Amino acid sequence: MRPVDDIALFPLRTVLFPAGLLPLRIFEARYLDMVGSSMRHDEAFGVVLIVAGSETKGEVVTAEIGTSARVIDFQTLSDGLLGVLCRGERRFRILGRRIQEDGLNRATVEWQPPPPLIPLQPQFESLVPVLRKVMAKLTYVNRFIEPHYEDAGWVSHRLAEYLPLEPPTQQRLLELEDPNERLALLAPMIEADPEN
């Protein structure tokens, strides 16, 4: 990917992390078109957290940092809507925004450099069994997940998405560059949970 790109945006009240999975129910025409184009041309779109406003009722304010997503599976749901499963790829920073005639948000984005593989520090190794236990329960999506339990970035992103955290907290964790800093913030939350 080029350092700067123009991509479609999907503002949501959720945070997508790199390598994370995001199921979506698609019903608006602009997003059906976006997903169709993404699948036909093998293009990613951007998932960004809504911080103010309502995306369906007009102007929406989003976070500046988001994650690109690509459709990896789809099906027609029991209610007749399109269900897609997306995988998070790379983080980006929004440089500029515009709205298409059909109401689809687009942005000029700067891709953030892919993080290097950073080994888990010894003090965080006890978090891996907790994560393995959670991952074992994800029967439907397990076939789409490629585990990297030795990588601090992958482990910290999975914990950040599976812990019951509020979206603004998840957004702050997404924006952190250092995965060990992310783990240092997450570890006390896990240790305080009596179920772990």
N, C-alpha and C positions, 0 to 999 in steps of 0.2 A: 504494500500500500504506500501511496505517496504520503509525505509528511502532512499535507493539507488536502482535504477532500470536501466535496459537497454531498451531504447525505440526508435522507429522510429521517425525521425524528418521530419517536413514539413516546410522548410524555405519559408517565404513569405515576401512581402513588406507591411505587415500589422501586427498589434498587436492584439492579442486575450487576453481578460481579463477573470478572473474567473467568471463563470455564464453567460458569453457573448455568443452570437450566431454568427457563422461564416459560410456563404454559400460558397461552393466551386464547381468549375467545374473541374472534373477530366478527364484527357485525356492521360497522360503519363502512360505507362505500370507499372512502378515501384510504382506509386501512386494508380493505380487501384488495384494492388496486396496488397499494404499497407492497403487501405480502406477495401478491402475484408477480409483480415486477422483480422483487427480491429473489423469488424462486426461479423465474425464467432466466434471469441474468446472473444468478449466483452472486448477488450483491448483499452487503450488510446494511442494516439500518441502525439508528441510534436509539437506545433506551435511556431516558433521562427522568430524574425524579421531579415531580411537580412540587414546588414549594409554596405557591400561592395561585389562587384562581381556579377555574374549572375548565379543563381542556375541551369539554363538550359545549360550554356556554360562552366561548369567546376567548379573550386573551388569557394566556397562561404564563406564569413565571416558573422557570425550571432551574435546577442546579446547573452550574457551569461545566461540571465533570460528569460524563456518562460513559456507557459501555456499548460498543457495537454488538449487534446480535445477528445471528443467521438462523434461518429455519432449518431444522434437522428432521422434523417429522410433522405430519398433519393428518387430520381425520375430520369427518363430519360428525358433529356431536349429536346427542339424542334430541336436542332442541332444534336441530337443523342448522346451527351456526358452525362456522369453520373453527376448528380447534387446531392450534399450531404449537409445537414445542420448539423453543429457540435456545441456542447456546450463546452465552456471552463470549466475546472475543477480546477486543482491545479497548483500553480506556481512551477517551478523547476529551479535549477541552473545546468548548464552543467559542468561536471567534466572532461569528455574525449569524443573524437569523433572518428568515423571510417566511412568508406564508403563501402557498400556492393558491390558485383560484378555487380549488376544491377543498381548501381549508387545511391541507396537509402542511405540517411544519417541516421546514428544511433548515439546515445549518451548515455553515462553513466551519469545519472542525480541524483541529490540529491533533494528530495522533500522538499519544504519549508513548515514549519508548517502551518496548516490551521488557518486563522485569527479568533480571537474571535469576537463575535458579539459586536460591539461598538455602543452605541446609538449616534444619531446625536446630535451635540452640537447646542444650541439654535441659534447661529449666522448663521447656515447653513440650518435651517428649511425652509427658503424661497426658497431654491433650489428644494424642493420636488415638488411643483406645476409645475415648469418648466419641470422637468423630467416626471411627469405624462402627461403633454401635449405632449411631444415627444413620450412617450410610446403609447399613444392613436392612433398615426398615423401608428404604426407598425402592420398593420392588419394581414399580413401573419404570422409573427413570434410570435404574442401575445400569441397564444395557447401553445407555448413552454417556455414562460417566467413566472417564479414564483416571483412576486414582493416582495421586502423586504424594503419598504420605511423607515422603522425605523432603518435600519442598515447602518451606515456610510460607511462601506466597499462596500456594494452592490450599494448604491447611488453614491459613488465616482467612482466606476468602470463603471457604466452605463453612467454617464456624460462624463467620459474620452473617452468612445468609440463612443458616439453620437455627441459630439462637433466636429466641423471641424478642427481637430488638425493634425499636421504633425506627421508621425510615430515616429521620434526620440523623440518628446515631449510625445507621448503616452507611449513610452518605459520607459522614465524616471518616468512617473506616475505609470506604472506597477511595477517598482522596489521599489517604496516607501513602507515602512512597515506600516506607520501610515495613516489610511484613513482620519483623520481630517487634516493632513498635505496635503494630496492630494486635499481635498475639499478647503483648504485655497488657493491653487494655481489655482483651477478651478473657484472659486466664482467670482473673478474680470473679468474673460473672459465672464462669463454669464451676469454680470451686465453691461458690456460694449456693449453687443449685443442689438441693438434697437428693435429687434423682440421679445425679452423676457420681 
